[in-house]
Amino acid sequence: MKRLTSLAALAAALSTPALAQEAPASGDTSPPAPTEVAASATTAARQVYTPADFARYAPKNAYDMLAQVPSFQIRDNENLRGLGQATGNVLFNGERPSNKGDDMYTQLSRIPAANVERIEIVDGATLDIPGLSGQVANIVYRADSFSGQFSWKPQYRAHYTDPLFTRGDISVRGRSGEMEFEAALSNDESARSGAGGPTLIYDGAGNIIERRNDIWNTHYDTPKLSGRVTWDPAGDMVANLGGHYQRKYDRYDEVGIRVGGGLPDRRRTVYENGDSWNYELSGDFQFGFGPGKLKLIGLRRFSHEPYSQEIVTTPAGGIATGDRFSQVGDLGETIARGEYQWKMFGGDWQLSGEAAFNTLDNVASLAVLDPSGQFVTVPFEGGTGGVSEDRYEGLLSFGRKLTDKLNFQIIAGAEHSTITQTGVNGLTRSFFRPKGSVSLAWTPSADFDVSVKLRRRVLQLSFYDFLARAFLNDGNQNESNNDLRPQQDWTYEAEINKKFGAWGSTKLLFIYRDVEDRVDVIPIGTNGEAVGNIAKAKAGAIDWTSTINLDPAGIKGMKIDTRVLLQKSSLRDPFTGEKRQWNGFTDTVIELNLRHDIPGSDVAWGFGGEYGHYQPSYRRNQVDKVWEGPVFANVFVEHKDVFGLTIRAQISNIVNARSKRDRTVYTGLRGASPISFVEERDRLIGPIFAFSVRGKF
């Protein structure tokens, strides 16, 4: 890692004694305790964790290690536009990743634990990477020889669902001279889900008018083949080239019986198919240029996304009726970005420019089932068309130390974009938007730090939202909306970190967003609705995480991790004019996880639970709340050395969380019309049995 040379030497010296012997993977080993590296004239204060700090957990990869850093929460990159400034909180050898197709979990899990030299925790505002703030983890690693790792994670659900045997991954990493390489085949995101049970339909007076019993299940597999090559010769030059190809197999089946409503008993089937494929190619090249460093980045992504939904209702002794919605979307993104860094006026400067080109070509159709059993296409205006955006961005950043304990960073710039829609009522619009941020990081002592940040964000749009879409299972439809605009906001953030020595640490994160052009469902025409913009909205959150080590209390090997997330949002409902929270907004999350690595053994056990509460979603004629819970809980037992393998068994949903829905549908405008019906769903999920085997070679 180039920019942290002086710190690297110091940290390596600090870590050498700890690496001289391997500690047992048991509760006798101390919990992670970082070495505090004091600030110098060229580096900021930070915490350094060595591999020995994580010996208690017998980690197999970098993710296993980072997940055990007290009170640290891995934050993925935000869904902003293009690559832009850094928004996650994990760096790799001092650099942010230049791809978009892999989340942080995937990238971290490909780095074998044996390749990790150390993990550095530092406030993002003290680094020369614009956009970072709050605690940031830098994974310093190097592959000196060929190594590999694998995992297999089967799962079985007691009800309604087929067993899952295909979840797992395998990856290899190695080095030859100046070249480092990695390759991976992963199906970690695969899933089998299902639920079944009754749904009651009431009329406006509260009388049951229909009874339903439905069973649904899904099959979801996402095999991805990926690779990456890094060229790191002596000097300040480094290059990366990577890519992936992925297939997605996404199937949904639902079978139900409906009784009542003055109609014969009916059998209703729902089938969805979302099989698709995608690829990504990305690369970057950094080299010395003049007084600084120039980094050139390129990225190309493409996704072919067919989708169909088919619903057929067959009455006893009658003729089947049904509907089918189909679409085929091709999404593309091409990005070219340049970053030039240099030092001047006692600080770090960066000038960046980015050009991004996004496209969607979509063909959609609607069909109805005729008496002969054939689907006949009917007009579906607004579902077929194309959307493209050409966007250019320029930003200048400056950061420096104000005092030994206070760091400052400012970013200022703007973007210009042109959005073009083809198809029905095609339209071309151009926008100019200022962007930027201001960050302060204050570290008054080694065990206490505070960071604050103000930034202007512009979020990415889903191009599908411009076009019409049918939701057959709920009887809803979105019209097309050519006037859709990206959501923007002013975001205010503050992060407070406090360490309690051997007892652990705690972190408080405060967020407030003042939003313009909030993306939501809005009225279109006389009785229509579409995805559109609400002029003003706001939201706030308090996110409190803590790690409590019980070793000082005499309970060796035990720790408790907690999280409390409280959120509140507000906007003016575009249909009724009343104030309400955002559609489907999560307002409360409470988590508690306990892990005990038993002293004198390779065995660990634990349990965890999560409570969640969610706001309903709103459309023109209905209020709809779909959720699972309210409490999910699990217990596990783990052995960290079975012939060199880590084996874990877990039972989830031990307190019987359910799949639920409460929906009220009105005859016309919500709140101004009589109730048409009320839907109450209560479906069984049942216990989930999971098993995992992880190893290295």
N, C-alpha and C positions, 0 to 999 in steps of 0.2 A: 504494500500500500504506500503510495508515494507521499501523500500530504502529511502523514503521521509518523515520519521517520524517527524523530527524536522521542516521541512517546513510545513507539514500538520497541526501541532499544530498552527503555526503562521498564516497560511492562514485561518484556521477555526476561529481563534480569530478575524481576520480582517473582515470575512464575516458575523459574527453573527449579527451586527447591521443592515446590509442590508437586512437580511432575516426576521427581526422582523415584517415587514409589506409588504404587496403585493402592488406594484405600479400598476397603471392602464395601460392597454395595448394600449397606445395612444402616439401621438407625444409629449405629455407633459413630458413624461419620457425621461431622458437623454439617448443618444446613449451609446453603450458599452464603458466603460472607466475602464481599469484595475488598480488594486492596484499594485504598483511596490514593489516587494520584493527584498531587497538588498542582494548581495552575502555575504555569511558567510564562515567560515573555512571549512564547510562540504557541502554547497549547493551553486549553481550558482544563479546569479540574474535572475529573471523571472517576468512575468506579470501574475496576478491572476484575472480571471473573475468569478464573483459569479452569481447565477441565477437572482438576481435583476438587473444585468447589461443588461439582455436580455428581461426585462419585456415588453418593447415597442412592441416586436414582438410576444408575447404570444406563445412561442415555445411549441411544444408537445413532442419533443425528443431531444437527444443530437445533432443530425445533424442540426436541426433548430437553435440551439444555436451556434454551431461552424461555420455555414455558415454566421453568422453575425459578426464574429470577424474581425475587420478591416484589409483589405489587405491579409488575410490568405487564401491560396488556398489549399484545401484538395488534397494531392498527394497519390495515391494508390501505393501499392507495385509494383515494376517493374517486368517484365516478365523474371526474371533471373532463375537460375537453382536451383531446390530443394527449401529449405527454406532459407538457406544462412544467410547473415547478413541482418539487418533491412534496408529497402529501402523506406518505406512510411514515412509519417510525422504525424501519429496519434498513440498515446499510450492509453491503457486502464488500469487505475489504475497502471500506471508506467510500464506496460508490453506490449510488442508487441504481437499481436495475433499469435497463432500457427496453424492457418488453412489457406487454399488457396482458398476455394470455395466461400467465401463471400468477396465482395469489401467493402471499407470503408463506403460508403453510407449505405449499408445494416446493417453493424454492429452498426453504430452510430444511425440509425433510430430505432433500437430495445431497446435503453436505454431511458426510459421515462424521460422527463425533471425534474420531481419531484425527480428522483433518483440522479440527478447530483448535487454534492456538489460544484464543481468548475471546471474551465478549466484553466490549466496552460500553458503558452506559454514560451518556453525556447529554446535556441540553442541546437541542437542535439549533437554537439561535447562536450557539458558539461556534458552529461549523461553517465551512465555506461552501455549503450546499444550500442555495436559496430555497425558502419555503418550509424548512423544518423548524419545529418548535416543540417544547416539552421534552420528556425523556425519549431519547433515541438510542437504539441498540446497534452497535457496529460489530458484525461477525467477522473476525479476522481468521482466515483459514488458508491452508495451502495443501494441495495434494502432492506428496513426494513420490508416491508409487501407486500402482493400480489397487483399487479397493472397490468393494461393492456392498450393497445392503438390500434387504428385501423385507416385505411384510405381507401377511395374508390375514384378512379380517372378515371371516364369515359371520353370518347373522341369521338367527331364526326367530320368527314371530309366531306366537301361539295361535293366532287367529287370522284368517282371511288372506294370508300373504304367503307367497312361495319363499322357500329358503334362498338366502343370498350366499353364493359361493364364489363370486367373481370379483370381489373387492380386494385389491392388493396393489403392490407396486414392486418394481425392481429397478435399481439404478446402479451405475458404475461411474467411477471418477478416477482419473489418473493424470500423470504428467510425463512428458518426454521432452527434456531440454527446456526450451522456452515456451512450449505449448502445454496447456492444461485443457483437458476435455472432460465432458460428462455426457452420459446418455441415460435415458430413463423410459420405461414403459409403465404407465400408471392407469389404474382404474379405481382410484381412491374415492371418487365421487359417486360411485354406483350405489343404488339403493333399491330396496323392496319395501313398499309401504302399503297399508291397507287398513280399513275399518268397516264396521257394519253395525246396523241397528235401526231403531225406529225413527221416523220423522212424523210429527203430527201437524196437520194443517187446520187452522181455526178461521172462522169467519170474523167479521168485525165485532160481533157480539160475544165472542169467546167460545162459540160452539165448535166442536170437532166436526169437520166436514170431509176429511180425508185422512187415511192412515197409509204410511209408506214404510216399507222395509227394504233397505238398500245395502249392498255390499260392493265396495270398490277396492281395487288394488292397482299398483303401478309396478312397472319394470323399467329401471333406469340404469343404463351403463354408458360410461364415457371414456373408453380407452383412448389414451393419448401417448403418442410416440414423440419424444423430444430429444434435442441434443444441443450442445453448446461447446464452442471452442474459444479459448482465451490465449492470445499471444502476448507475452509479457517479457520482452527482452530487457536487458540492462538499460538504465536511463529512464526518461520520463514518458516513454511511449508504451501504450497498451491498446489492444484491440480485442473486441468480442464479436462473435458471430453465433447466432442461435436461431432456433425455430422449432415448430411442432406441427404435427398433423393429428387431428382428433376426429373420431366418429362419436356421435351421440345417438343412442337408441332409447327412445322415450315413448312408452306405451301406457295408456290409462284405460281400464275396463270397469264398468259399473253395471250391475244388474239389480233391478228393483221391482217390487210388486206394489201396486197402488190400488187401494180399496176405498170406495165411497165416492162422494161428490155426485151422486145420482147417475153414475156411469157403471158399466160392467167392470169387473176386475181387470187390471191392465198389467202387462209385463213391459217394462221399459229398459232399454239397453243404451248405454253410452260408450262410445269408443273414440279414443283420441290417439293420433300418431304424430309425433314430433321428431322423427328421425332426421338427423342433419349431419353435416360435416363442416369442418373449418380448418384453416391453417394460419400460421403466422411466421414471418421471417423478420428478424431484427438484427441490427449490428451497430457498433459504435467504434470510433477510432479517436484516441486522444494522443496528442503530441505537443511538444514544446513549440511555441510560436511567438517570436518577439519576447517581450518581458513576461509573458504568461503562458497559459495552456489553452489549446483549442480542442474542443470535443465535437465531433460530427456524428450524428445519430440518424439512422434510417429505419423505418418500420413499415411493413405491409401486412394487413390482415384481410381475410375474406371468409365469409360464412354463407353456406347454402342451406336455407332453412324452410323446408316444406312442412306444412302443418294441415291436419284435417280433423274435424270433429263431426261425428255422425250419431244422431239420436233417433231411435226407432221405438214407437209405442204400439203394442199389439194387444187389442182388447180380446177378452175371451169370446171365441166364436166370431170375431170381426176381422176387418181388414186393417192391416198395419198402416200407420202414418209416420212420417219422419222428415227430418231436415238434415242437410249436410253443408258445413262451411269448410272451404279449402282455400289455402293460399300458399304461394311459393315466393319466398323473399331471398334476394341475394344482397348481402351487406358487404361493403368494402371500405377500408380505411388505409390511406397512405400518408405517412408523416415524414417530413424532413426537418431536422432540428440542428442548430448549431449553438454551442456555448463557449464563450471565451472568458477565461478567468485570469486576473492579475492582482497584484498587491500595489496599493497606493494610499497615501495619507494615513498610514498606520492600520489599514484594514483590508478586507477582501472584497474585490469587485467581480461582478459577472454581468456580461452582456449576452442575452440570448435572443434568438429568433427562431420562429417555428412556422412552417406551412403545413396545414392538414387538409386533406380532401376526403370527405365521407360521402358514400352513395348508398341508396337503397332502390332496388327495382323489385316491385311486388305485383303479383297477379293473384287476385282473389275472386272467388265465385261462391254463389249460394244456390242450393238445389233442394227440391222437395220430392218426397217419395210418392209416386203415382199409384193408382190401384193395381197396376200390373207388377209392382215391386221394383220398378226402375226409378232412379233419381233423375229428375228433369231440371235442368238449369233454369233459374229465374233471374231477372235483372237485379244487380247489386251495385248500385251507383256509388262511386267514391272509393271502392276497395282496391282498384287497380291503378297503379301510377308509380311515379318515381320521385325520390327526394335526394337532393345533393346539397352539400355545403362546402364552400371554399373558405378557409379561415387562415388568417395571417396574424401572428402575435409577436410583439417585441417587448422585452422587459429588461430593466437595468436594476441590479441589486448592489447593496453596499452593507457590509457588516464589520464591526470592530469592537474591541474591548474598550469600554468607557472607564472602568476601574478594574482592580483585580477581582472584584465580585460581581460586576455588572457588564453584560454584553448587549449589543444593540444590532438589529438588522432591519433594513428597509428595502422594499421592492416596489418599483413603480413602472407602469407601462400601459399598454392597451392592446386590444384585438379588433380586427375588422373582419367581418364575415358576410358572405352572400349565400342565402338559402334559396334554392330553386325547387319548385314542385311542378311536376308534369302530371297530366291526367285531367280530371274534372276540375274546372276553374283554376288552371295552372297559374302560379304566381311566383315572382322573383322579388326578394327583399334584401336590403343591405343594412348592416348594423355596425356601429362603432361603440365599443365599451371599454372604459378604463378598468384596470385591474391592478392589484398590488397588495402589500401587507406591511405591517410594522410589528416587530417583535422585540421584547426585552426579556433577558434572563438574569435573575438575581440569585446568587449563591452566598448567603451570609455566613454559612458554616458547612462543614462537611456532611452533616446529617439533615440539612434543610435547604430546599431550593424552591424558587417560585419563577414561573414564566407566564407572560401575558402576550396576547397577540390580537391584532385587529387586521382583518383581511377582507378583500372584495373578491367574491367567487362568482364564476359563471359555470353552471352545470351543463352536462351533456343531455341532449334530447334523445328519446327513442323515436327514430324516424317512422316506425309503424304507427305512432300516435297521430301522424298527419292524415292517415288514411282510415276509411271506414272499416269496422270490425264487428262481427256478430259473435255473441256469447250465447249459444243455443241452450246450454244447460240451465241458464237462469232466465232465458227469454229477454235478454238485453242486447242492445246494439249501439255502437258508437258511430256517429256520422264523421265524415272527413272534415278537417279544419285546416285550411291553408294558412291561417293567421297565428299558428302556434309559435311561441317564442321560448328560448332557453330561460330557465329559472336563474335568477341572480339573487345575491344576498350580501349584506354586511354581517360578518361573523366575528363575535367577540369571544375570546377564549382565555381562560386562566387555569394553570395547573400548579398544584402545591404538592410537594413530595416531602415526607418526613420519615426518617429512619429511626428505629428504636434499638439499635445495636443487635444483640443476639435474639431479641424478641421479634424482630421482623420490621415491617415498614407499612406505610399507608400513603395513599394518593387521592387527592380530590381534584376533579376536573369540572370546571364550570363552562358552559357554552350558551351563548345567546345568538339567535339568528334573526335579523331584520330582513324579510324576504320581499322581493319584487317578482311579479310574474310567476307566482306559485302555480305549478302544474297540477291540475285537478280536473274533475268532470264539470263541465259548464253547459248552460243552455245553448242550443243551436236551433234557429227557426222557431216555429210555433210550439212544437211538441218534441223536438229532437234534443239530443245531448251528444257531446263530444269531449275529447281531451283538449283542454284549453288552458287559459291563464287567468288567475285571480290577481288583481293589482297588488294587494298588500296582504302579508301574513307574517306571523312571528312564531318563534318556538324557543324554549329554554330547557336546559338539562343540568342536573347534578349527578355526576358519576363518581362514586366512592368505592375504591378497591383497597383491600388490605391483605397482608400476609402475616399470620401470627405463628411463630415457632414456639412449641411447647417444651423444647429441650431445657431452657432455663428453669422451667417449673418442675423438672424431674421426669418428664414423660419423653424419653429419648425417641427421636425419629418421627415425631408427630408434628404436623402443621395443619393450619386451617386457613383457607383462602375464602374471602367474602367479597361480594359486590352488591351495591345498592345503586340502582339507576332510577332516577325520578325525572320525568319529562312532562312538559306541558306545551301545548300549541294553541294557536288561535288564528281564525280567519273569518271573513264574512261570507256566509253561504251564498253562492251565486243564484240559487233557486228561491230561497225563502228570505234572504236578507238578515237572518239571525247569525249570531256568533256561535261558532262551534270549533272543535278540534279538527286536525287534519285527518283525511281519510286513512283508516287503518293504522293510526299512530300508536306506537308502543308507549304507554305512559308509566309503567312500573315494571322493573325487573329486580328480583332479589335472589342472589345465589349464595350458596354455602357448600364448600367442598372440604372434606377432611381426608388426609392421607397419612398413613402410619407405616413407615419402613421399620420393621421389627428388628431391634438390636440383636446382633449375633446370628442373623439369618439373611437369606436372599429374598425373603418374602415381604410383600407390602400388601396392605388392604386399605379400603376406604369407602366412603360413600359421599354422595352429593345430591343436591336438590336445587331446583330453580322454579320460582314463581313468576308468572308473567301476566300482565293485564293490558288489554288492547282496546282501542277505540273502534267503533264501527265505521264502515264505508257508506258513502251517500251517493245516490243517483237522483234523478228527477222525481221518481215515484217510489223510492224505497230507501230504507235504512237496513243495512246488512252487516252483521258481525259474524265472522267465521274465525274460530280459534281452536287450539288444542291445549288441554291443561285442566285446571289452572296450574297444577304442580307436577313437574316431572322429577323423578328421583331415581337414583341408581346405587348399586353396591358393586364392589369389584374386589378381586384378589389377584395378585400378580407375583410371579416368580421370575427373578431377574437373571437366573443362570440355570437353565435346563439344557445341558450340553452346549452352552454358549448362547442359547436363545432366551429371549424374554417372552414369557407366555402370560396372557392375561385373560381372565374370564369375568364377564360383567352381566348383570341383570338390570335392565332399565325399565322404567315405567312401573315401579314397584308399588306406587300408591294409586294406580288406576286412573291416570289422566285420560280424558275422553276427547273425541272429535265432535265439536259442537257448532251449531249455527242458530242464530236468532235473526230472522228477517221479517220486516213488516213492509208489505207492498200496498200502496194506495191506488185508488181507481184513477187518479190524476196527479196533479202536483202534490208532492209530499207536504203534509201539514195543512193543506188547504182543501183536501178531498177526503171522502170516506175511506176507511180501510177496506181493501179488497180481500186480503188474507194475511195471516201470520203463520210463519213457518218456524217450528222448533225441532231441531235435530239433536240427537244424543246417541252417538255411535261408539261402540267398544273398539279400543285399540289393542289392549291386552299387553302382557309382559313381552319384553324384547330380550332375547338371549344373544350375547355377542361374545366372540372369542377372537383372540389375535395372537399371532406368532411373528416375532420380529428378530432378525438376525443380520449378520454381516459375513462377508467372505473376502 
